[in-house]
Amino acid sequence: MLPRSDYLDINECFEEKPNFELSSDTMGVESVEFKDDCLRACLRSQLRGRQCAGVEHRAKDNSCVLSDKVGGQRAAGTQKKGSYYENVCARPPGQ
């Protein structure tokens, strides 16, 4: 078991941005049941050499869309597809 000071809650690495969405340029889609599984998939992508900057968890179809680019503001009148989370642990220092 890790000492408490070395433990990082997965939610500390992600910031939910309600009015944001991913662009159509994505790294891939994974099948997940829970939001935390989606966030973990983003962090695991770094082990495969891909920096994941954000994810969109789509609970209706149990999918997780991964992107190496941060999302953008969703256009007014556009239907929300899922919940967007930005990987703040992947940001360069000072941003």
TINU-116919 format. One record per residue: x negated, y, z of N, C-alpha, C, O in turn; residue number from 1. Coordinates in Angstrom, 2 decimals, always signed. Layout:
TINU-116919
<nukol n_px="X" n_py="Y" n_pz="Z" ca_px="X" ca_py="Y" ca_pz="Z" c_px="X" c_py="Y" c_pz="Z" o_px="X" o_py="Y" o_pz="Z" nr="NUM"/>
...
This chain:
TINU-116919
<nukol n_px="-0.84" n_py="-1.18" n_pz="+0.00" ca_px="+0.00" ca_py="+0.00" ca_pz="+0.00" c_px="-0.89" c_py="+1.24" c_pz="+0.00" o_px="-1.89" o_py="+1.31" o_pz="+0.72" nr="1"/>
<nukol n_px="-0.51" n_py="+2.23" n_pz="-0.81" ca_px="-1.29" ca_py="+3.47" ca_pz="-0.91" c_px="-1.05" c_py="+4.36" c_pz="+0.30" o_px="+0.06" o_py="+4.41" o_pz="+0.83" nr="2"/>
<nukol n_px="-2.07" n_py="+5.06" n_pz="+0.73" ca_px="-1.85" ca_py="+6.06" ca_pz="+1.78" c_px="-0.86" c_py="+7.11" c_pz="+1.26" o_px="-0.84" o_py="+7.41" o_pz="+0.07" nr="3"/>
<nukol n_px="-0.08" n_py="+7.66" n_pz="+2.13" ca_px="+0.95" ca_py="+8.62" ca_pz="+1.74" c_px="+0.38" c_py="+9.78" c_pz="+0.92" o_px="+1.04" o_py="+10.24" o_pz="-0.01" nr="4"/>
<nukol n_px="-0.82" n_py="+10.25" n_pz="+1.23" ca_px="-1.40" ca_py="+11.39" ca_pz="+0.52" c_px="-1.74" c_py="+11.06" c_pz="-0.93" o_px="-1.87" o_py="+11.98" o_pz="-1.75" nr="5"/>
<nukol n_px="-1.89" n_py="+9.78" n_pz="-1.27" ca_px="-2.21" ca_py="+9.38" ca_pz="-2.64" c_px="-0.96" c_py="+9.03" c_pz="-3.46" o_px="-1.07" o_py="+8.72" o_pz="-4.64" nr="6"/>
<nukol n_px="+0.18" n_py="+9.08" n_pz="-2.84" ca_px="+1.42" ca_py="+8.70" ca_pz="-3.49" c_px="+2.02" c_py="+9.91" c_pz="-4.20" o_px="+2.13" o_py="+10.98" o_pz="-3.61" nr="7"/>
<nukol n_px="+2.42" n_py="+9.73" n_pz="-5.45" ca_px="+3.07" ca_py="+10.80" ca_pz="-6.21" c_px="+4.44" c_py="+10.30" c_pz="-6.64" o_px="+4.54" o_py="+9.30" o_pz="-7.36" nr="8"/>
<nukol n_px="+5.47" n_py="+10.97" n_pz="-6.20" ca_px="+6.83" ca_py="+10.62" ca_pz="-6.62" c_px="+6.94" c_py="+10.93" c_pz="-8.11" o_px="+6.57" o_py="+12.01" o_pz="-8.55" nr="9"/>
<nukol n_px="+7.45" n_py="+9.99" n_pz="-8.88" ca_px="+7.55" ca_py="+10.17" ca_pz="-10.33" c_px="+8.31" c_py="+11.44" c_pz="-10.69" o_px="+8.02" o_py="+12.07" o_pz="-11.70" nr="10"/>
<nukol n_px="+9.30" n_py="+11.81" n_pz="-9.88" ca_px="+10.09" ca_py="+13.00" ca_pz="-10.17" c_px="+9.29" c_py="+14.29" c_pz="-10.01" o_px="+9.71" o_py="+15.34" o_pz="-10.50" nr="11"/>
<nukol n_px="+8.15" n_py="+14.23" n_pz="-9.32" ca_px="+7.30" ca_py="+15.41" ca_pz="-9.18" c_px="+6.59" c_py="+15.75" c_pz="-10.49" o_px="+6.11" o_py="+16.87" o_pz="-10.66" nr="12"/>
<nukol n_px="+6.52" n_py="+14.80" n_pz="-11.40" ca_px="+5.85" ca_py="+15.02" ca_pz="-12.69" c_px="+6.80" c_py="+15.55" c_pz="-13.76" o_px="+6.36" o_py="+15.89" o_pz="-14.86" nr="13"/>
<nukol n_px="+8.07" n_py="+15.61" n_pz="-13.47" ca_px="+9.03" ca_py="+16.00" ca_pz="-14.50" c_px="+9.96" c_py="+17.10" c_pz="-14.01" o_px="+10.38" o_py="+17.13" o_pz="-12.85" nr="14"/>
<nukol n_px="+10.26" n_py="+18.01" n_pz="-14.92" ca_px="+11.18" ca_py="+19.11" ca_pz="-14.65" c_px="+12.36" c_py="+18.98" c_pz="-15.61" o_px="+12.17" o_py="+18.99" o_pz="-16.83" nr="15"/>
<nukol n_px="+13.57" n_py="+18.85" n_pz="-15.05" ca_px="+14.75" ca_py="+18.76" ca_pz="-15.92" c_px="+15.07" c_py="+20.16" c_pz="-16.44" o_px="+15.09" o_py="+21.13" o_pz="-15.69" nr="16"/>
<nukol n_px="+15.31" n_py="+20.24" n_pz="-17.74" ca_px="+15.66" ca_py="+21.51" ca_pz="-18.38" c_px="+17.01" c_py="+21.31" c_pz="-19.08" o_px="+17.07" o_py="+20.78" o_pz="-20.19" nr="17"/>
<nukol n_px="+18.08" n_py="+21.73" n_pz="-18.42" ca_px="+19.44" ca_py="+21.42" ca_pz="-18.87" c_px="+19.79" c_py="+21.89" c_pz="-20.29" o_px="+20.52" o_py="+21.18" o_pz="-20.99" nr="18"/>
<nukol n_px="+19.30" n_py="+23.02" n_pz="-20.73" ca_px="+19.68" ca_py="+23.53" ca_pz="-22.05" c_px="+18.60" c_py="+23.31" c_pz="-23.09" o_px="+18.50" o_py="+24.06" o_pz="-24.07" nr="19"/>
<nukol n_px="+17.79" n_py="+22.28" n_pz="-22.89" ca_px="+16.72" ca_py="+21.95" ca_pz="-23.83" c_px="+16.99" c_py="+20.59" c_pz="-24.46" o_px="+17.76" o_py="+19.79" o_pz="-23.93" nr="20"/>
<nukol n_px="+16.35" n_py="+20.36" n_pz="-25.61" ca_px="+16.43" ca_py="+19.07" ca_pz="-26.28" c_px="+15.13" c_py="+18.84" c_pz="-27.03" o_px="+14.36" o_py="+19.77" o_pz="-27.28" nr="21"/>
<nukol n_px="+14.88" n_py="+17.60" n_pz="-27.40" ca_px="+13.70" ca_py="+17.26" ca_pz="-28.19" c_px="+13.93" c_py="+17.62" c_pz="-29.64" o_px="+15.07" o_py="+17.65" o_pz="-30.12" nr="22"/>
<nukol n_px="+12.84" n_py="+17.88" n_pz="-30.34" ca_px="+12.94" ca_py="+18.06" ca_pz="-31.79" c_px="+13.16" c_py="+16.69" c_pz="-32.42" o_px="+13.13" o_py="+15.67" o_pz="-31.72" nr="23"/>
<nukol n_px="+13.38" n_py="+16.66" n_pz="-33.70" ca_px="+13.59" ca_py="+15.37" ca_pz="-34.37" c_px="+12.29" c_py="+14.59" c_pz="-34.53" o_px="+12.31" o_py="+13.41" o_pz="-34.87" nr="24"/>
<nukol n_px="+11.15" n_py="+15.25" n_pz="-34.29" ca_px="+9.84" ca_py="+14.61" ca_pz="-34.39" c_px="+9.52" c_py="+13.94" c_pz="-33.05" o_px="+9.14" o_py="+14.61" o_pz="-32.10" nr="25"/>
<nukol n_px="+9.68" n_py="+12.62" n_pz="-32.98" ca_px="+9.49" ca_py="+11.91" ca_pz="-31.71" c_px="+8.44" c_py="+10.81" c_pz="-31.84" o_px="+8.07" o_py="+10.40" o_pz="-32.94" nr="26"/>
<nukol n_px="+7.96" n_py="+10.34" n_pz="-30.69" ca_px="+6.97" ca_py="+9.25" ca_pz="-30.65" c_px="+7.64" c_py="+7.88" c_pz="-30.72" o_px="+7.03" o_py="+6.91" o_pz="-31.17" nr="27"/>
<nukol n_px="+8.87" n_py="+7.81" n_pz="-30.28" ca_px="+9.56" ca_py="+6.53" ca_pz="-30.27" c_px="+10.73" c_py="+6.51" c_pz="-29.32" o_px="+10.96" o_py="+7.47" o_pz="-28.57" nr="28"/>
<nukol n_px="+11.46" n_py="+5.42" n_pz="-29.35" ca_px="+12.64" ca_py="+5.25" ca_pz="-28.50" c_px="+12.48" c_py="+3.92" c_pz="-27.76" o_px="+12.12" o_py="+2.91" o_pz="-28.35" nr="29"/>
<nukol n_px="+12.76" n_py="+3.95" n_pz="-26.46" ca_px="+12.72" ca_py="+2.73" ca_pz="-25.65" c_px="+14.09" c_py="+2.50" c_pz="-25.05" o_px="+14.84" o_py="+3.45" o_pz="-24.79" nr="30"/>
<nukol n_px="+14.42" n_py="+1.25" n_pz="-24.83" ca_px="+15.68" ca_py="+0.89" ca_pz="-24.19" c_px="+15.45" c_py="+0.87" c_pz="-22.68" o_px="+14.63" o_py="+0.12" o_pz="-22.17" nr="31"/>
<nukol n_px="+16.19" n_py="+1.71" n_pz="-21.97" ca_px="+16.08" ca_py="+1.79" ca_pz="-20.51" c_px="+17.47" c_py="+1.91" c_pz="-19.91" o_px="+18.41" o_py="+2.36" o_pz="-20.56" nr="32"/>
<nukol n_px="+17.59" n_py="+1.50" n_pz="-18.67" ca_px="+18.87" ca_py="+1.61" ca_pz="-17.99" c_px="+18.93" c_py="+2.87" c_pz="-17.13" o_px="+19.98" o_py="+3.50" o_pz="-17.02" nr="33"/>
<nukol n_px="+17.81" n_py="+3.22" n_pz="-16.51" ca_px="+17.81" ca_py="+4.31" ca_pz="-15.55" c_px="+16.87" c_py="+5.44" c_pz="-15.96" o_px="+15.90" o_py="+5.22" o_pz="-16.68" nr="34"/>
<nukol n_px="+17.17" n_py="+6.64" n_pz="-15.49" ca_px="+16.35" ca_py="+7.81" ca_pz="-15.77" c_px="+14.91" c_py="+7.60" c_pz="-15.36" o_px="+14.00" o_py="+7.92" o_pz="-16.13" nr="35"/>
<nukol n_px="+14.67" n_py="+7.06" n_pz="-14.17" ca_px="+13.30" ca_py="+6.87" ca_pz="-13.70" c_px="+12.51" c_py="+5.92" c_pz="-14.61" o_px="+11.30" o_py="+6.08" o_pz="-14.76" nr="36"/>
<nukol n_px="+13.20" n_py="+4.95" n_pz="-15.22" ca_px="+12.53" ca_py="+4.06" ca_pz="-16.17" c_px="+12.08" c_py="+4.84" c_pz="-17.40" o_px="+11.03" o_py="+4.56" o_pz="-17.97" nr="37"/>
<nukol n_px="+12.87" n_py="+5.81" n_pz="-17.79" ca_px="+12.53" ca_py="+6.66" ca_pz="-18.93" c_px="+11.29" c_py="+7.51" c_pz="-18.59" o_px="+10.38" o_py="+7.63" o_pz="-19.40" nr="38"/>
<nukol n_px="+11.28" n_py="+8.09" n_pz="-17.39" ca_px="+10.14" ca_py="+8.90" ca_pz="-16.97" c_px="+8.88" c_py="+8.05" c_pz="-16.89" o_px="+7.80" o_py="+8.50" o_pz="-17.28" nr="39"/>
<nukol n_px="+9.01" n_py="+6.83" n_pz="-16.39" ca_px="+7.85" ca_py="+5.92" ca_pz="-16.33" c_px="+7.34" c_py="+5.58" c_pz="-17.72" o_px="+6.13" o_py="+5.48" o_pz="-17.93" nr="40"/>
<nukol n_px="+8.25" n_py="+5.39" n_pz="-18.67" ca_px="+7.84" ca_py="+5.09" ca_pz="-20.05" c_px="+6.99" c_py="+6.22" c_pz="-20.62" o_px="+6.04" o_py="+5.98" o_pz="-21.35" nr="41"/>
<nukol n_px="+7.35" n_py="+7.43" n_pz="-20.27" ca_px="+6.58" ca_py="+8.60" ca_pz="-20.71" c_px="+5.17" c_py="+8.55" c_pz="-20.12" o_px="+4.19" o_py="+8.76" o_pz="-20.84" nr="42"/>
<nukol n_px="+5.07" n_py="+8.29" n_pz="-18.84" ca_px="+3.76" ca_py="+8.22" ca_pz="-18.19" c_px="+2.93" c_py="+7.04" c_pz="-18.72" o_px="+1.72" o_py="+7.16" o_pz="-18.89" nr="43"/>
<nukol n_px="+3.59" n_py="+5.91" n_pz="-18.97" ca_px="+2.88" ca_py="+4.73" ca_pz="-19.49" c_px="+2.32" c_py="+4.96" c_pz="-20.89" o_px="+1.33" o_py="+4.33" o_pz="-21.26" nr="44"/>
<nukol n_px="+2.95" n_py="+5.84" n_pz="-21.66" ca_px="+2.47" ca_py="+6.08" ca_pz="-23.02" c_px="+1.04" c_py="+6.60" c_pz="-23.03" o_px="+0.30" o_py="+6.39" o_pz="-24.00" nr="45"/>
<nukol n_px="+0.65" n_py="+7.26" n_pz="-21.95" ca_px="-0.71" ca_py="+7.76" ca_pz="-21.85" c_px="-1.71" c_py="+6.60" c_pz="-21.79" o_px="-2.84" o_py="+6.74" o_pz="-22.27" nr="46"/>
<nukol n_px="-1.31" n_py="+5.48" n_pz="-21.22" ca_px="-2.18" ca_py="+4.30" ca_pz="-21.18" c_px="-2.42" c_py="+3.74" c_pz="-22.59" o_px="-3.43" o_py="+3.08" o_pz="-22.84" nr="47"/>
<nukol n_px="-1.49" n_py="+4.03" n_pz="-23.49" ca_px="-1.63" ca_py="+3.60" ca_pz="-24.89" c_px="-2.28" c_py="+4.68" c_pz="-25.75" o_px="-2.33" o_py="+4.56" o_pz="-26.98" nr="48"/>
<nukol n_px="-2.77" n_py="+5.73" n_pz="-25.09" ca_px="-3.48" ca_py="+6.79" ca_pz="-25.82" c_px="-2.60" c_py="+7.87" c_pz="-26.42" o_px="-3.08" o_py="+8.65" o_pz="-27.24" nr="49"/>
<nukol n_px="-1.34" n_py="+7.93" n_pz="-26.02" ca_px="-0.43" ca_py="+8.97" ca_pz="-26.53" c_px="+0.02" c_py="+9.85" c_pz="-25.37" o_px="+0.53" o_py="+9.35" o_pz="-24.37" nr="50"/>
<nukol n_px="-0.16" n_py="+11.13" n_pz="-25.51" ca_px="+0.25" ca_py="+12.08" ca_pz="-24.47" c_px="+1.74" c_py="+12.37" c_pz="-24.65" o_px="+2.14" o_py="+12.91" o_pz="-25.68" nr="51"/>
<nukol n_px="+2.55" n_py="+12.02" n_pz="-23.68" ca_px="+3.99" ca_py="+12.27" ca_pz="-23.72" c_px="+4.27" c_py="+13.60" c_pz="-23.02" o_px="+3.99" o_py="+13.75" o_pz="-21.83" nr="52"/>
<nukol n_px="+4.82" n_py="+14.56" n_pz="-23.76" ca_px="+5.09" ca_py="+15.88" ca_pz="-23.20" c_px="+6.51" c_py="+16.02" c_pz="-22.67" o_px="+6.78" o_py="+16.86" o_pz="-21.81" nr="53"/>
<nukol n_px="+7.41" n_py="+15.19" n_pz="-23.17" ca_px="+8.79" ca_py="+15.28" ca_pz="-22.73" c_px="+9.60" c_py="+14.07" c_pz="-23.15" o_px="+9.22" o_py="+13.34" o_pz="-24.07" nr="54"/>
<nukol n_px="+10.73" n_py="+13.87" n_pz="-22.48" ca_px="+11.62" ca_py="+12.76" ca_pz="-22.78" c_px="+13.06" c_py="+13.23" c_pz="-22.76" o_px="+13.40" o_py="+14.24" o_pz="-22.13" nr="55"/>
<nukol n_px="+13.90" n_py="+12.49" n_pz="-23.47" ca_px="+15.33" ca_py="+12.72" ca_pz="-23.41" c_px="+15.97" c_py="+11.40" c_pz="-23.03" o_px="+15.93" o_py="+10.43" o_pz="-23.80" nr="56"/>
<nukol n_px="+16.57" n_py="+11.36" n_pz="-21.85" ca_px="+17.25" ca_py="+10.14" ca_pz="-21.39" c_px="+18.70" c_py="+10.21" c_pz="-21.83" o_px="+19.42" o_py="+11.14" o_pz="-21.47" nr="57"/>
<nukol n_px="+19.11" n_py="+9.23" n_pz="-22.61" ca_px="+20.48" ca_py="+9.17" ca_pz="-23.13" c_px="+21.20" c_py="+8.00" c_pz="-22.45" o_px="+21.14" o_py="+6.86" o_pz="-22.91" nr="58"/>
<nukol n_px="+21.88" n_py="+8.32" n_pz="-21.37" ca_px="+22.51" ca_py="+7.29" ca_pz="-20.54" c_px="+23.63" c_py="+6.54" c_pz="-21.27" o_px="+23.86" o_py="+5.37" o_pz="-20.99" nr="59"/>
<nukol n_px="+24.31" n_py="+7.20" n_pz="-22.20" ca_px="+25.43" ca_py="+6.55" ca_pz="-22.90" c_px="+25.00" c_py="+5.31" c_pz="-23.67" o_px="+25.74" o_py="+4.33" o_pz="-23.74" nr="60"/>
<nukol n_px="+23.80" n_py="+5.35" n_pz="-24.25" ca_px="+23.34" ca_py="+4.18" ca_pz="-25.00" c_px="+22.06" c_py="+3.57" c_pz="-24.42" o_px="+21.36" o_py="+2.81" o_pz="-25.09" nr="61"/>
<nukol n_px="+21.76" n_py="+3.92" n_pz="-23.16" ca_px="+20.59" ca_py="+3.37" ca_pz="-22.46" c_px="+19.30" c_py="+3.53" c_pz="-23.25" o_px="+18.50" o_py="+2.60" o_pz="-23.34" nr="62"/>
<nukol n_px="+19.10" n_py="+4.72" n_pz="-23.82" ca_px="+17.88" ca_py="+4.94" ca_pz="-24.58" c_px="+17.06" c_py="+6.08" c_pz="-23.98" o_px="+17.57" o_py="+6.95" o_pz="-23.29" nr="63"/>
<nukol n_px="+15.77" n_py="+6.02" n_pz="-24.29" ca_px="+14.82" ca_py="+7.01" ca_pz="-23.82" c_px="+13.99" c_py="+7.44" c_pz="-25.03" o_px="+13.26" o_py="+6.63" o_pz="-25.61" nr="64"/>
<nukol n_px="+14.11" n_py="+8.71" n_pz="-25.41" ca_px="+13.38" ca_py="+9.24" ca_pz="-26.56" c_px="+12.13" c_py="+9.93" c_pz="-26.04" o_px="+12.22" o_py="+10.84" o_pz="-25.21" nr="65"/>
<nukol n_px="+10.97" n_py="+9.51" n_pz="-26.52" ca_px="+9.68" ca_py="+10.05" ca_pz="-26.09" c_px="+9.14" c_py="+11.01" c_pz="-27.14" o_px="+9.30" o_py="+10.78" o_pz="-28.34" nr="66"/>
<nukol n_px="+8.49" n_py="+12.08" n_pz="-26.69" ca_px="+7.90" ca_py="+13.03" ca_pz="-27.63" c_px="+6.56" c_py="+13.53" c_pz="-27.11" o_px="+6.36" o_py="+13.70" o_pz="-25.91" nr="67"/>
<nukol n_px="+5.64" n_py="+13.77" n_pz="-28.05" ca_px="+4.36" ca_py="+14.37" ca_pz="-27.67" c_px="+4.41" c_py="+15.89" c_pz="-27.74" o_px="+3.40" o_py="+16.56" o_pz="-27.56" nr="68"/>
<nukol n_px="+5.60" n_py="+16.43" n_pz="-28.01" ca_px="+5.81" ca_py="+17.88" ca_pz="-28.04" c_px="+6.88" c_py="+18.23" c_pz="-27.01" o_px="+7.79" o_py="+17.45" o_pz="-26.76" nr="69"/>
<nukol n_px="+6.77" n_py="+19.41" n_pz="-26.42" ca_px="+7.80" ca_py="+19.85" ca_pz="-25.47" c_px="+9.06" c_py="+20.19" c_pz="-26.25" o_px="+9.02" o_py="+20.53" o_pz="-27.43" nr="70"/>
<nukol n_px="+10.18" n_py="+20.08" n_pz="-25.57" ca_px="+11.46" ca_py="+20.37" ca_pz="-26.20" c_px="+11.67" c_py="+21.86" c_pz="-26.37" o_px="+10.89" o_py="+22.69" o_pz="-25.90" nr="71"/>
<nukol n_px="+12.75" n_py="+22.18" n_pz="-27.05" ca_px="+13.11" ca_py="+23.57" ca_pz="-27.28" c_px="+14.53" c_py="+23.83" c_pz="-26.82" o_px="+15.29" o_py="+22.92" o_pz="-26.52" nr="72"/>
<nukol n_px="+14.86" n_py="+25.10" n_pz="-26.79" ca_px="+16.20" ca_py="+25.53" ca_pz="-26.39" c_px="+17.23" c_py="+24.92" c_pz="-27.34" o_px="+17.07" o_py="+24.98" o_pz="-28.56" nr="73"/>
<nukol n_px="+18.27" n_py="+24.33" n_pz="-26.78" ca_px="+19.34" ca_py="+23.75" ca_pz="-27.59" c_px="+20.18" c_py="+24.89" c_pz="-28.18" o_px="+20.56" o_py="+25.82" o_pz="-27.47" nr="74"/>
<nukol n_px="+20.46" n_py="+24.81" n_pz="-29.47" ca_px="+21.26" ca_py="+25.83" ca_pz="-30.14" c_px="+22.67" c_py="+25.86" c_pz="-29.56" o_px="+23.24" o_py="+24.83" o_pz="-29.21" nr="75"/>
<nukol n_px="+23.23" n_py="+27.06" n_pz="-29.47" ca_px="+24.60" ca_py="+27.22" ca_pz="-28.96" c_px="+25.55" c_py="+26.41" c_pz="-29.83" o_px="+25.45" o_py="+26.43" o_pz="-31.06" nr="76"/>
<nukol n_px="+26.47" n_py="+25.71" n_pz="-29.20" ca_px="+27.45" ca_py="+24.92" ca_pz="-29.91" c_px="+26.97" c_py="+23.53" c_pz="-30.29" o_px="+27.74" o_py="+22.73" o_pz="-30.82" nr="77"/>
<nukol n_px="+25.70" n_py="+23.22" n_pz="-30.03" ca_px="+25.15" ca_py="+21.90" ca_pz="-30.32" c_px="+25.52" c_py="+20.94" c_pz="-29.19" o_px="+25.37" o_py="+21.27" o_pz="-28.01" nr="78"/>
<nukol n_px="+26.00" n_py="+19.77" n_pz="-29.56" ca_px="+26.38" ca_py="+18.79" ca_pz="-28.54" c_px="+25.15" c_py="+18.21" c_pz="-27.86" o_px="+24.16" o_py="+17.87" o_pz="-28.51" nr="79"/>
<nukol n_px="+25.22" n_py="+18.12" n_pz="-26.54" ca_px="+24.13" ca_py="+17.55" ca_pz="-25.75" c_px="+24.08" c_py="+16.05" c_pz="-25.97" o_px="+25.09" o_py="+15.36" o_pz="-25.83" nr="80"/>
<nukol n_px="+22.88" n_py="+15.53" n_pz="-26.31" ca_px="+22.71" ca_py="+14.10" ca_pz="-26.55" c_px="+22.28" c_py="+13.37" c_pz="-25.29" o_px="+22.65" o_py="+12.21" o_pz="-25.09" nr="81"/>
<nukol n_px="+21.50" n_py="+14.05" n_pz="-24.45" ca_px="+20.99" ca_py="+13.42" ca_pz="-23.24" c_px="+20.37" c_py="+14.46" c_pz="-22.34" o_px="+20.44" o_py="+15.66" o_pz="-22.61" nr="82"/>
<nukol n_px="+19.76" n_py="+14.01" n_pz="-21.27" ca_px="+19.11" ca_py="+14.90" ca_pz="-20.31" c_px="+17.63" c_py="+15.01" c_pz="-20.68" o_px="+16.94" o_py="+14.00" o_pz="-20.82" nr="83"/>
<nukol n_px="+17.15" n_py="+16.25" n_pz="-20.82" ca_px="+15.77" ca_py="+16.49" ca_pz="-21.22" c_px="+14.90" c_py="+16.74" c_pz="-19.99" o_px="+15.27" o_py="+17.49" o_pz="-19.09" nr="84"/>
<nukol n_px="+13.74" n_py="+16.09" n_pz="-19.95" ca_px="+12.77" ca_py="+16.25" ca_pz="-18.86" c_px="+11.40" c_py="+16.54" c_pz="-19.47" o_px="+10.93" o_py="+15.83" o_pz="-20.35" nr="85"/>
<nukol n_px="+10.77" n_py="+17.61" n_pz="-18.97" ca_px="+9.43" ca_py="+17.96" ca_pz="-19.43" c_px="+8.40" c_py="+17.40" c_pz="-18.47" o_px="+8.55" o_py="+17.50" o_pz="-17.26" nr="86"/>
<nukol n_px="+7.36" n_py="+16.81" n_pz="-19.01" ca_px="+6.29" ca_py="+16.21" ca_pz="-18.22" c_px="+5.34" c_py="+17.31" c_pz="-17.77" o_px="+4.45" o_py="+17.71" o_pz="-18.52" nr="87"/>
<nukol n_px="+5.51" n_py="+17.81" n_pz="-16.55" ca_px="+4.66" ca_py="+18.89" ca_pz="-16.05" c_px="+3.28" c_py="+18.39" c_pz="-15.66" o_px="+2.34" o_py="+19.19" o_pz="-15.56" nr="88"/>
<nukol n_px="+3.12" n_py="+17.10" n_pz="-15.43" ca_px="+1.80" ca_py="+16.54" ca_pz="-15.13" c_px="+0.93" c_py="+16.49" c_pz="-16.38" o_px="-0.29" o_py="+16.36" o_pz="-16.28" nr="89"/>
<nukol n_px="+1.54" n_py="+16.60" n_pz="-17.56" ca_px="+0.79" ca_py="+16.56" ca_pz="-18.81" c_px="+0.38" c_py="+17.95" c_pz="-19.28" o_px="-0.39" o_py="+18.09" o_pz="-20.23" nr="90"/>
<nukol n_px="+0.89" n_py="+18.99" n_pz="-18.62" ca_px="+0.54" ca_py="+20.35" ca_pz="-19.03" c_px="-0.92" c_py="+20.64" c_pz="-18.75" o_px="-1.46" o_py="+20.22" o_pz="-17.72" nr="91"/>
<nukol n_px="-1.57" n_py="+21.37" n_pz="-19.65" ca_px="-2.94" ca_py="+21.81" ca_pz="-19.35" c_px="-2.93" c_py="+22.74" c_pz="-18.15" o_px="-1.93" o_py="+23.44" o_pz="-17.93" nr="92"/>
<nukol n_px="-3.99" n_py="+22.78" n_pz="-17.35" ca_px="-4.04" ca_py="+23.66" ca_pz="-16.18" c_px="-3.76" c_py="+25.11" c_pz="-16.57" o_px="-4.23" o_py="+25.60" o_pz="-17.59" nr="93"/>
<nukol n_px="-2.98" n_py="+25.79" n_pz="-15.73" ca_px="-2.68" ca_py="+27.20" ca_pz="-15.94" c_px="-1.43" c_py="+27.46" c_pz="-16.76" o_px="-1.13" o_py="+28.62" o_pz="-17.05" nr="94"/>
<nukol n_px="-0.71" n_py="+26.43" n_pz="-17.15" ca_px="+0.50" ca_py="+26.65" ca_pz="-17.95" c_px="+1.74" c_py="+26.32" c_pz="-17.16" o_px="+2.85" o_py="+26.45" o_pz="-17.67" nr="95"/>
